[in-house]
C-alpha cells in the first residue's frame, strides 16, 4: 500500500508559506527565555519579577484567543494571518519608544501586543496546516511545520543570547533584535497580502443545526476535545516554564555562566527540533496517539530524575526531555481537532488560549525564590506531563491501541 504524501500538489505553495510563520513565532517566543535573564541582570530585578515577561505575553494569548477565532471564522485564515503579522510587527517596533521610556513596564506593553499578534498567527496556521492534504497525515504534517518552530527557537536563543550576554548588560540592547524582527515581520505581512491562499471549507454536520454557540457545542458533544484542551494547557505550562527556568536553574547550580547556559539551551532546542522532524517522519507509519503515549512517559521519567536532584544525571535528563516533548504540541493539537468539522476554527481558538500556561514560570519562580530549592519547582512540569500521559492513554484505549495502566 502506497504511503500517503505529506501534502497535495495544489497545496505545496500555501504549505511552504504558512510553515514560515512557525519559524517566526518560535523565534519570538524563545527570545523571552533569554530576555528574562537579561532583564534580571540589566534591571536588577528578581526571577519572580522577570516572570512578568512571560505572564504579559501569554496573557495576550488568553485574552485574544476567542476574538481571534471569531475573526478567523468571519474573515478566513489568510486575513487572520495578515492581521496577526501586523500586530506582531507593530509590537516589536514598540520596543524602540519602550527603550526611550526606560521602564520595565513599557517593554511589557510591547510584549502584550506581540502576544496578541502571535495568537492570531497560531490560531490561523495550526488548523490550516492540518487541512492542507490527506487527513491521515494531518498530525505528521503539523509536526513537520512545527519543526520550524523549533528552528526559530534555537536561532533566537543562540543569536539573541550571544548578543545579550556579551558586552555591557544594558536594558536598551533589546531594541536591536526587536527592531529587526518587526521590520521582517511587516515585510512578510505585505507578501501574504499579495498571495492568494485557498480557504478550506468543512462539510455541514448535524451539530450545525443545533442552537447554541460553537463553544457550547464543543463542550457538550466532544469530551476528547475538552480532555485535549486541558492536556495542551498542561503541556504549555511544562514546556514554557522549563524553557524560561532553564538558564536560571543551570546557573544557580553553578554548572555554567549565563552565556554558556544560553548555548546549552540552544543545543537542547536543537534536540527539540530534531525530535519534531523525527516524530513527523515516524508518525507516517506509527499512530499519533501511540507516539504521544511513549513520549509522555519519557517526559515523566525525565522530570522525575530532575526532581531527584542527581547532579549531572539530572542535567542529562533535562536535555533529553526536549526530545520527548518535541511532538506533544502539534500532536495534541491535531488529535484534539480530529473530526470537529465546522467547529474546527472555534476549537482552534480555544486551544490557542493554552499558552497562558507560560504563567506557570511565575509559580516555578516563586517556589525557587521562597525555598531556595532549585530542583523542587520541576514538580510542576512533572504533574503536567502526567496529565498528557493520561490523555494519550485514553486515546489509545478508545482506539484499541496499547494502554499504559496507571
N, C-alpha and C positions, 0 to 999 in steps of 0.2 A: 504494500500500500504506500502510495506516494505521500511524503511528509508535506503538510501544508506550509506555504510560504509565509514569511513574517508579515508582509503586506501585499496588496494587489497592485498591479502595474499602474492603474489610474490614480492610485493614492501615493505614489512614491514621492512626488514633489511636496505635497502637503505634509507627509510624514517627516521629511527632512527638515522643512521649515519649522514645524511645531517642535521637533526634537531640539532645535537650537534654544528654545525657550527654557528647556530643562537645565541646560548649562547655565543660563543667566540667573535663574533663581537659586540654583545650587551655589553659585558664586556669592550672591547677595546674602544668603543665609549663613554661609560659612564665614564670611567676614566677621560676623557677630562673635564668633568663637575666639578670634584674636583681638577684636575691638574691646571686648570685655576686659581682658588682662591689660591691654594698652591703657584704658581709662583708669584702671586701678593704679597703674604706675604714674601716669601723667597728671591725674587729678587728685591723687592720694585719697581714693575712696575705698571702702571695704568691698569684699566679694558680694555681700548681700546688696549693697547699693548698686554695684555694677550690673547685677542681675536685672535691674530695671531696663537694660538694653533689650534683653530677651522678652521681658514682660510687655514692654511697649510695642515692639514689633509684632509679636504674636497676638496681642490684643487687637491689632488691626485685622488680623485674620478672623478672629472670633466675631468682631462687630460687623465686618463687611461680608462674611461668607454667604449669609442668606440673601442680602441685597444683590450680591454678585450672581447668585443662582437665578434670582428673579430677572435681573438684567439680561443674562445669557438666554433664559427662556424666551424673552421678548425679542432680543436683537441678534441672537446667534453667537456661535463660537468665535467667529472672526472678529466681530465688533468687541466682544469681551476681551480678546487678546490685545487689540489696539488700545482700548481704554486702560487695561492693566499696565501695558508698557508705558503709556503716557504718565500715569500716576507714579510708577516706579522711577522713571527718568526725572520727573519733577522733584520727587522726594530726595533723590540722590544729589541733585544740584542745589537743594536747600542746605546742604552741608556748608556751602560757601558763606551765606549770611549767618549760618549757625556758628561758624568759626569766628566771625566778626563779633557776634554777641558774646562769645566766650563762656557760655554756661552749659552745663551738662544737659539741662532741660531743653535747650534749643536743639541739640542733637537728637534728643528723644522725640521731639515733634517731627523732625525729618524722617526718623526711623518708623514712626507710626504711619506716615503717608506711604513709605516704601512697602510696609506690611499690607496696607490696603490695596496697593497695586499688585503685589505678589499673589494675593488671594484670587483676584480676577484672572491672572495668568493660570494659576494651578487649577481653578475651578473649570476653566475652559479646556486646558491642554490635556489633563489627565483622562477625563472620559472621552475626549475627542480621539486620542491615540488608540483607545480600546476599540473604537468603531472603524478604524481605517484598515479593514481587512477581515479575514476569516475569524469568527467568534472563538474558534478553537485555539487560536494563537494570541488572543487578546492579552492574556496575562504575560506571555512571553514578550509580546510587542511593547507593553508598558514597561516591563523590566529593562528592555533594551534602551528605550528612550530615557528612562530614569538613570541608566548608567552614565549618561552625560551630565546628569545632576551631580553624580559623584565626581566626574572630571572637573566640573565647575567648583566643587567644594575644595578639592585638593589644590586646584590652581589658586584659589583665594587664600587658603591658609599658608601656602608657601610664598607666593608673591607678596601679599599684603603683610604676612607675618614677618618676612625678612625686612620689609620697609619699616614697619612699626618698631621692631625690636633691635634695630641697629641705629646708631647715632643718638642724638638728643631725644628724650622722651617728652614731646610736647603734644598737647591735645590738637593743635592745628594741623598736625600731619595727616589727619583723617580726610582733609579736603581733597588731596590729590587723587587717591583711588576712587573716591565717590564722584568727583567731578568727571573723571574719565568714564566711569561706569554710566553716569547719567547721560553723557553725550552719545555713547554707543547704543544705549537702550532706546533713546529717542530716534536715532537713525534706523534702528530695526523696526520701530513703530511705523515709520514712514514706508519702509519696504512692505510691511504687512498691509498697509492701507492701499498699496498698489497691486497686490496679488489677490486673485480670487481663490478662496478655499471652499471646497464643496461642503454644504451643510448636510448633516446626517439626519434623516427622518426616521421615526420609530413607528411601528405598527400600533394601531389602536387596540386597547385591551378592555376587558370588562370593567376594570377599575376606573377607566376614564369616564364612564357613565355615572359613577357614584358621586354623591355630594361630598363636599369636604375638600380641604386643601390637599395639595400633593404631599405635604409633610405629614399630615394626619394619616393619609393612606399608607405612607411608608411605615409608620409606627404601628398601624392597625394590621397590615397584611404581611409584612416582611420581617419576621423575627430575626432571620440570619443577617439581614442588613443592619438591624439595631445592634446585634452582637458584634458585627463587623465594625460599626461606628465606635463602640467602646474599645474594641481591640486596637483600632487605629489610633484612638486617643492615647491608649496605654503605650503603644509603640512610640508615638511622638514625644510623650513625656520622657521615655527612656532614651531615645536617640538624641534629642536636642539637649537634654540635661547632661548626658555623658560628654558630648562634644564641647559644651560650654564649660564643664567642670574639669576637662582633661588637663589643660595646662596648669590650672591651679593645683590639681592633685599631684601630678608628677614633680612639679617644682617644690611643693610643700614637703614631699617625701625626700627631697634632696637628691633625686636621681639625675636632674639636669637643670639648666637655666632656662629662661623664657624663650630665647632664640632656638635652642636645641629642642625644646618642647614643641614649638610650632612646626619644626621639621619632622619630628616623630609623629605629630598629629597628621601632617601631610601624608606620611607613609601609611598611617592607619587608614586614612581616607582613600589612598590608592588601593589598599586591600578591599575596601568597601566598594569601589568602582569595579574592580576585577570580580568581586563577588556578584555584582549585578549582571555584568556581561556573562559570566559563567552560569549564573542562575537562569538568565534568559535562554541560553543555549540548552541547558539541561531540561528546562520546562517545555521544550518542544517534544520531549518524549516521556517526561515524568509529570504526573498530575500536580497542579499548582498547590493543592491543599496538602498533599504528601510532603512536598518540598518545604512548605511553611511549617509543618509539624516538626520535621527534623531540625530545621534551623532554629525554631523557637526553643527546642530542647537544648541545643548547643548554646544559645544565649543565656538560658537559665543556669547552665553549668558554669559558664564563664563568669557570670556575676556572682555566683556562689564562691568561686575561687578568689575573686577580688575582695569580697566581704571577709573571707577568712584571713586576709592580710598575710599572704605567703611571700612577700617581697617580690623578687623578680618573676616568680611564677604568676603572681597577681598582675604584673605588668604585661606579661605574655598573654594572659587570659583576656585582659582588657583590649589589647590589639586584635586578638583572634575574634573577639565579639563583633568587630566591624565586618568580618566575612559572613558570620551567621546572620546578622541583622540586615545585610545588604538588600535582600529580596523582599523584606517584610512590607514596606510601604506600598510599592506597586502591586504586590500580590494580594494583600488585604484589601486594597482599594478596588482592584478589578473583581475579586471574589464577592465583595460586598455589593457591587453594582450588577452582578450577574442576574439576568432575567428581569430587569426593572422597567424595560420599555420606555414609555413616555415619562416615567418618573426619574429617569437617569440624571438629567440636569439638576433637578432639585436634590436628589440624593447626593450628587457630587458636591453641591454647595454645603450640605450638612457635614460631609466627610472633610471638607476643607476648613471647618471650624476647629478640627482637631489639633492643628499646630499651636493652639492656645496651651497645649501641653508643654511648650517651651518654658512656660512659667514654672514648671517643675524644678528648673535650675535654682529658682529663688528658694524653694524648700530645701534642696540639697545644700545651698549656701548657708542657710540658717542653721541647719544641723551641724555643718562643719564649723561655723563661727562660734556656735554656742557650746559644742562639746570638745572641739579640738581634735576629734577623731576623724581623720580624712577618709578612711575607708567606709565608715558607717553610713554615709549618705547613699552608698550604692544599694542599700536595701530598697530604695525607690525603684530603680530600673529592674532589680531582681523581681519584684512583685509585678511590675508592668509586663515583663517578658512572660511571666507565668500566665497572665491573662491572655496574651497572644497564643500561648500554648493551649489553653482551654478552647479558644476559638478554632484553632487548627484541628484539635482532637474532635470537636463537634462536627466540623465539616467532613472529616474523614469517616466519622461514624455514619453520617447521613448518606455518604457516598459509598458505603460498604467497603471503605479502604482500611488500612491499618489504623488502629486506635491505640493511643497511649493511655494506659489505665492509671489514673491519678488517685 
